Structures are given as C-alpha cells and as structure tokens.
Amino acid sequence: MAETILVVNAGSSSIKFQLFEIGKGDRLKRRFKGQIEGIRTHPHLVAKDPEGQLLADETWPAAEVDTVPAALEKLIGFLRKE
C-alpha cells in the first residue's frame, strides 16, 4: 500500500475528509473526499473519487451517530474498507 495522508476537519455536526496518496517526488494525488453530515439528526456519509464517482452513500439512525466520536468510528469503518 502506498503512503497516504488523511485530512480531517471535524465540526459540531459534520466531518469532512480527504485521503491523498504520496507519489513520486512527494506529489500528492487525491484518492477520495467526502463528508459525514447531520451528526445527531440525520447522519449521512458521502464519498467520491477524484472523477466524482460515488464510493459511498450511507445513512444511519440519529441515535447511532449522535456524537462526533461516533461519526469518526463510522469514518474509520469506511476507510478500512477502502
């Protein structure tokens, strides 16, 4: 597996993320980006590749993702699949 950098921006009701691969000459290539929005209300994860193709589109009950740490756990689950 190539070396990667994960960038995460967590707010009070959403998490935005991007995963970059470190290439030749330390150039960064985005592998995907996405977000989990609606934490505590309507949790929804969407992730797309650089061409805009949908990689993930998941929702959960509000009680299952009612905190930012719970949303981070869902993000970690998604990242382990990719």
ABEGO torsion letter per residue (X at the ends): XBBBBBBBBBBAABBBBBBBBBBBGGBBBBABBBBBBGBGABBBBBBBBAAGBBABBBBBBAAABABAAAAAAAAAAAAAAX
